[in-house]
Amino acid sequence: MRNDSISNSQENDNVTLDQRFAADFTSTTGALEEIKSASFDVRNAECKSIRGQIHHRRRRSPSS
């Protein structure tokens, strides 16, 4: 009977660890998605800024 009790206790510990891992993994994955999204937004804004600068330079240069 004692072995069953120890087994159940270890199994419960494993379930708890699995739940913690799943929660940590989900949290980490969510954070990575936010970072990736923010990085994309910054890169997109930088590209728009550069395209705008190029467009203004072309417009200001005298036409041949």
C-alpha positions in Angstrom: 0.0 0.0 0.0 2.9 2.3 0.8 4.3 2.0 -2.8 0.9 3.0 -4.2 0.9 6.1 -2.0 4.5 7.0 -3.1 3.6 6.3 -6.7 0.6 8.6 -6.6 2.6 11.3 -4.9 5.3 11.1 -7.6 2.6 11.1 -10.3 1.0 14.2 -8.8 4.4 15.9 -8.7 5.0 15.0 -12.3 1.5 16.4 -13.3 2.3 19.6 -11.4 5.7 19.9 -13.1 4.0 19.3 -16.5 1.5 21.9 -15.8 4.2 24.4 -14.7 6.2 23.6 -17.8 3.1 24.1 -20.0 2.3 27.4 -18.4 5.9 28.6 -18.7 6.1 27.4 -22.3 2.9 29.2 -23.2 4.0 32.3 -21.4 7.4 32.3 -23.1 5.9 31.6 -26.5 3.5 34.5 -26.0 6.4 36.8 -25.1 8.4 35.7 -28.1 5.4 36.4 -30.4 5.0 39.9 -28.9 8.8 40.5 -29.4 8.6 39.3 -33.0 5.5 41.4 -33.7 7.2 44.5 -32.1 10.3 43.9 -34.1 8.3 43.5 -37.3 6.5 46.8 -36.6 9.8 48.6 -36.0 11.3 47.2 -39.1 8.2 48.1 -41.1 8.3 51.7 -39.8 12.0 52.0 -40.6 11.4 50.8 -44.2 8.5 53.2 -44.6 10.7 56.0 -43.3 13.6 55.1 -45.7 11.2 54.8 -48.7 9.8 58.2 -47.8 13.3 59.7 -47.7 14.1 58.2 -51.1 10.8 59.5 -52.5 11.5 63.0 -51.3 15.1 63.0 -52.7 13.8 61.9 -56.1 11.2 64.6 -56.1 13.7 67.3 -55.1 16.3 66.5 -57.7 16.0 68.4 -61.0 14.6 66.5 -63.9 16.8 66.0 -66.9 
